[in-house]
Amino acid sequence: MAITAAMVKELRDTTGAGMMDAKKALTENDGDMEAAVDWLRTKGLAKAAKKSGRTAAEGLVAVKVEGGRGVAVEINSETDFVAKNADFQAMVASVADAAVKADDLEALKASDLGGKTVEETITDKIATIGENMSLRRMVSVSGASVASYIHNAAAEGMGKIGVLVAFNGDEAFGRQVAMHIAATKPAALNEAELDPAIVDKERQVQIDIARESGKPEQVIEKMIEGRMKKFIAEATLMGQAFVMNPDLTVEAAAKEAGTEITGFARLEVGEGIEVEKEDFAAEVAKAAKG
């Protein structure tokens, strides 16, 4: 596979690696971006193990809580300008209201919204505003109580990041945990709920890194054990250092607060969506041609 300058730049932006190292990583892995990131980490050349997916799409995440159930929905637009539009925001709020009574995304799309389905309402809004939109995701959590938090709020109950936390105990602490999740983006509640595929992949990367060191096998095993313990702590909500008090893990802070965290959900606008980029000169030339 031909390795382009754009691919090299993307990998450099993702990892902080040097140009020649990024090019070699892509060449060694036949252009596979994710494999190239792992290769750089194995060689100790990646400054940060960032995911290659970029948050590029615009729109809003809205949250709604009723009783012991909370929902969050993501509706995308092409530009941030539309996300600031009052009509668009009103539609997002109404979709979030409907989501409280829907079991999943497909049920939400078919839900009634003033005589039209949610999907038809969004289609009509596309025609009115003149920009493509989509109802992309819906998540929900249930528990004794549910706290919500919106980061970078554009209007009441909606913004760029929406978090829901199911808990049993102190409401103020539940909201603090929601704010923590917005900042730290844990992959799972605890080790038991962490995707085994993620753990296996990280373990393999750490094995490769450790073996590159040339140390004895018994030392390598201890290195891997320590690094995996740290990885799991950083990837799980219960194991993370609590942002409100970094001397405690979230698990320890919850115990102090007499609160049990039973689940959470986090949505960020455009998460994982890749948008084709075009340089400014090409963009101007295209506009000139009409």
C-alpha positions as CSV (number, residue, x, y, z in Angstrom):
1,M,0.0,0.0,0.0
2,A,1.3,3.5,-0.9
3,I,2.1,5.6,2.2
4,T,1.0,9.2,1.6
5,A,2.2,12.4,3.2
6,A,-1.3,12.8,4.6
7,M,-1.2,9.4,6.3
8,V,2.2,10.2,7.8
9,K,0.9,13.6,9.1
10,E,-2.2,12.0,10.7
11,L,0.0,9.4,12.5
12,R,2.4,12.1,13.7
13,D,-0.6,14.2,14.9
14,T,-2.0,11.1,16.7
15,T,1.2,9.9,18.4
16,G,3.7,12.8,18.4
17,A,6.2,10.6,16.7
18,G,8.9,11.9,14.3
19,M,8.2,12.0,10.5
20,M,10.6,9.1,9.6
21,D,9.4,7.0,12.5
22,A,5.8,7.6,11.5
23,K,6.5,6.7,7.9
24,K,8.4,3.5,8.9
25,A,5.5,2.5,11.2
26,L,3.0,2.8,8.4
27,T,5.3,0.9,6.0
28,E,5.8,-1.9,8.4
29,N,2.1,-2.2,8.9
30,D,0.9,-1.8,5.3
31,G,-0.8,1.5,6.0
32,D,-2.9,0.2,9.0
33,M,-3.2,3.3,11.2
34,E,-4.1,1.5,14.4
35,A,-1.5,-1.1,14.0
36,A,1.1,1.6,13.3
37,V,0.2,3.3,16.6
38,D,0.8,0.0,18.4
39,W,4.1,-0.5,16.6
40,L,5.3,3.0,17.6
41,R,4.3,2.3,21.2
42,T,6.2,-1.0,21.1
43,K,9.3,0.7,19.9
44,G,8.9,3.5,22.5
45,L,8.5,6.1,19.8
46,A,4.9,7.2,20.4
47,K,4.6,10.1,22.9
48,A,0.9,9.5,23.4
49,A,-1.3,6.5,22.6
50,K,-4.3,8.5,21.2
51,K,-7.0,6.8,19.2
52,S,-7.0,7.7,15.6
53,G,-10.7,8.5,15.5
54,R,-11.3,12.3,15.6
55,T,-14.2,14.2,17.0
56,A,-14.9,16.2,13.9
57,A,-18.7,16.2,13.4
58,E,-20.8,19.0,14.9
59,G,-24.2,18.9,16.7
60,L,-25.4,18.5,20.2
61,V,-25.8,15.8,23.0
62,A,-28.9,16.2,25.1
63,V,-29.7,14.5,28.4
64,K,-33.0,13.9,30.2
65,V,-33.7,12.2,33.5
66,E,-37.0,11.0,34.8
67,G,-37.1,9.1,38.0
68,G,-34.6,6.3,38.0
69,R,-33.9,6.5,34.3
70,G,-31.7,8.8,32.3
71,V,-31.2,9.1,28.6
72,A,-28.7,10.9,26.3
73,V,-29.1,11.4,22.6
74,E,-26.6,12.7,20.0
75,I,-27.9,14.6,17.0
76,N,-25.3,15.7,14.5
77,S,-25.2,18.7,12.1
78,E,-22.7,19.7,9.6
79,T,-21.7,23.0,11.3
80,D,-21.5,24.4,14.8
81,F,-23.5,27.3,13.5
82,V,-26.6,25.1,13.2
83,A,-25.9,23.6,16.7
84,K,-26.4,27.1,18.0
85,N,-29.6,27.6,16.1
86,A,-32.7,27.9,18.4
87,D,-34.9,25.8,16.2
88,F,-32.3,23.0,16.1
89,Q,-31.9,23.1,19.8
90,A,-35.7,23.0,20.3
91,M,-35.9,19.9,18.1
92,V,-33.0,18.3,20.1
93,A,-34.8,18.9,23.4
94,S,-38.0,17.4,22.1
95,V,-36.2,14.3,20.8
96,A,-34.6,13.9,24.3
97,D,-38.0,14.1,25.9
98,A,-39.2,11.3,23.5
99,A,-36.2,9.2,24.3
100,V,-37.2,8.8,28.0
101,K,-40.0,6.6,26.8
102,A,-38.1,4.8,24.1
103,D,-36.3,1.5,24.6
104,D,-33.6,2.0,22.0
105,L,-32.5,4.1,19.0
106,E,-34.8,2.5,16.5
107,A,-37.8,2.9,18.8
108,L,-36.9,6.5,19.3
109,K,-36.7,7.2,15.5
110,A,-40.3,5.8,15.3
111,S,-41.6,7.7,18.3
112,D,-44.4,10.2,17.8
113,L,-43.4,13.9,18.0
114,G,-46.5,16.0,17.4
115,G,-48.0,13.9,14.7
116,K,-44.8,12.9,13.0
117,T,-42.1,10.4,13.9
118,V,-38.8,11.6,15.2
119,E,-37.1,10.5,12.0
120,E,-39.6,12.5,9.9
121,T,-39.2,15.6,12.1
122,I,-35.4,15.5,11.6
123,T,-36.0,15.1,7.8
124,D,-38.3,18.2,7.8
125,K,-35.7,20.2,9.8
126,I,-33.0,19.3,7.2
127,A,-35.3,20.8,4.5
128,T,-36.0,23.9,6.6
129,I,-32.4,24.6,7.8
130,G,-30.7,23.4,4.6
131,E,-28.0,21.2,6.3
132,N,-27.7,17.5,6.8
133,M,-28.5,16.1,10.2
134,S,-28.7,12.7,11.8
135,L,-29.9,11.1,15.0
136,R,-26.8,9.1,15.6
137,R,-26.8,7.6,19.1
138,M,-29.0,7.0,22.2
139,V,-27.8,5.6,25.5
140,S,-29.6,5.1,28.8
141,V,-28.9,4.2,32.4
142,S,-31.2,3.1,35.2
143,G,-30.8,3.0,39.0
144,A,-32.0,4.1,42.3
145,S,-31.1,7.6,41.3
146,V,-29.5,9.1,38.1
147,A,-27.4,12.3,38.0
148,S,-26.6,14.1,34.7
149,Y,-24.0,16.6,33.6
150,I,-23.5,18.6,30.4
151,H,-20.1,20.0,29.5
152,N,-19.8,23.0,27.2
153,A,-23.5,23.6,27.4
154,A,-25.2,25.3,24.5
155,A,-28.6,25.5,26.1
156,E,-30.4,23.8,29.1
157,G,-29.7,20.1,29.1
158,M,-27.6,20.0,25.9
159,G,-24.0,20.6,24.9
160,K,-20.9,18.9,23.5
161,I,-20.5,16.2,26.2
162,G,-23.4,14.5,28.1
163,V,-22.9,12.2,31.1
164,L,-25.3,10.0,33.1
165,V,-24.5,8.3,36.3
166,A,-26.7,5.7,38.1
167,F,-26.1,5.7,41.8
168,N,-27.5,4.9,45.2
169,G,-26.6,7.5,47.8
170,D,-25.5,11.1,47.9
171,E,-26.9,13.2,45.0
172,A,-24.1,15.9,45.2
173,F,-21.5,13.1,45.0
174,G,-23.3,11.5,42.0
175,R,-23.1,14.8,40.1
176,Q,-19.4,15.1,41.0
177,V,-18.8,11.7,39.5
178,A,-20.6,12.7,36.4
179,M,-18.3,15.7,36.0
180,H,-15.3,13.4,36.6
181,I,-16.5,11.1,33.8
182,A,-16.8,14.0,31.4
183,A,-13.2,14.9,32.0
184,T,-11.6,11.4,32.2
185,K,-13.6,9.3,29.7
186,P,-13.4,5.9,31.5
187,A,-13.9,2.8,29.3
188,A,-15.9,0.8,31.9
189,L,-17.2,1.0,35.4
190,N,-14.8,-1.6,36.8
191,E,-12.4,-4.3,35.7
192,A,-15.1,-6.9,35.4
193,E,-16.9,-4.8,32.8
194,L,-13.8,-3.8,30.8
195,D,-13.9,-5.3,27.2
196,P,-11.6,-8.3,27.2
197,A,-10.5,-7.5,23.7
198,I,-9.2,-4.1,24.9
199,V,-7.3,-5.7,27.8
200,D,-5.8,-8.4,25.5
201,K,-4.6,-5.9,23.0
202,E,-3.0,-3.7,25.7
203,R,-1.3,-6.8,27.2
204,Q,0.2,-7.7,23.8
205,V,1.5,-4.2,23.4
206,Q,3.1,-4.3,26.8
207,I,4.6,-7.7,26.2
208,D,6.2,-6.4,23.0
209,I,7.5,-3.3,24.8
210,A,8.9,-5.3,27.6
211,R,10.7,-7.8,25.3
212,E,12.3,-4.9,23.4
213,S,14.0,-4.0,26.7
214,G,16.0,-7.3,26.6
215,K,15.5,-7.9,30.3
216,P,15.2,-11.5,31.7
217,E,11.8,-13.2,31.4
218,Q,11.0,-13.1,35.1
219,V,11.6,-9.3,35.1
220,I,9.5,-8.9,32.0
221,E,6.6,-10.7,33.7
222,K,6.7,-8.3,36.6
223,M,6.9,-5.3,34.3
224,I,3.9,-6.5,32.4
225,E,1.9,-7.2,35.6
226,G,2.6,-3.7,36.9
227,R,1.8,-1.9,33.7
228,M,-1.4,-3.8,33.2
229,K,-2.5,-2.9,36.7
230,K,-1.9,0.7,35.9
231,F,-3.7,0.4,32.6
232,I,-6.8,-1.1,34.2
233,A,-6.8,1.5,37.0
234,E,-6.7,4.3,34.4
235,A,-9.3,2.7,32.1
236,T,-12.0,2.0,34.7
237,L,-14.1,4.5,36.6
238,M,-13.6,2.9,40.0
239,G,-9.8,2.7,39.6
240,Q,-9.3,6.3,38.4
241,A,-7.9,9.0,40.7
242,F,-11.0,11.1,41.6
243,V,-10.6,14.6,40.0
244,M,-12.1,16.3,43.0
245,N,-9.6,14.6,45.3
246,P,-6.7,12.9,43.4
247,D,-5.5,11.3,46.6
248,L,-8.5,8.9,46.4
249,T,-9.7,6.6,43.7
250,V,-13.3,7.1,42.7
251,E,-14.1,3.8,44.5
252,A,-12.5,5.1,47.7
253,A,-14.3,8.5,47.4
254,A,-17.6,6.7,46.8
255,K,-17.1,4.7,50.0
256,E,-16.4,7.8,52.0
257,A,-19.5,9.4,50.6
258,G,-21.6,6.4,51.4
259,T,-22.6,6.1,47.8
260,E,-22.6,3.2,45.3
261,I,-22.1,3.9,41.6
262,T,-23.9,1.3,39.6
263,G,-23.5,2.5,36.0
264,F,-22.7,5.4,33.7
265,A,-22.9,6.6,30.1
266,R,-21.0,9.3,28.3
267,L,-21.6,10.7,24.8
268,E,-19.4,13.3,23.1
269,V,-20.5,15.0,19.9
270,G,-18.9,13.6,16.8
271,E,-17.0,10.9,18.7
272,G,-15.3,8.5,16.3
273,I,-16.6,10.2,13.1
274,E,-13.9,11.0,10.6
275,V,-14.5,13.9,8.2
276,E,-12.6,14.3,5.0
277,K,-10.3,17.2,5.2
278,E,-9.5,19.6,2.4
279,D,-6.8,22.2,2.3
280,F,-7.9,25.8,2.2
281,A,-6.6,26.5,-1.3
282,A,-8.5,23.5,-2.7
283,E,-11.6,24.6,-0.8
284,V,-11.4,28.1,-2.3
285,A,-10.8,26.7,-5.8
286,K,-13.8,24.5,-5.5
287,A,-16.0,27.4,-4.4
288,A,-14.7,29.5,-7.3
289,K,-15.8,26.8,-9.8
290,G,-19.3,26.8,-8.3
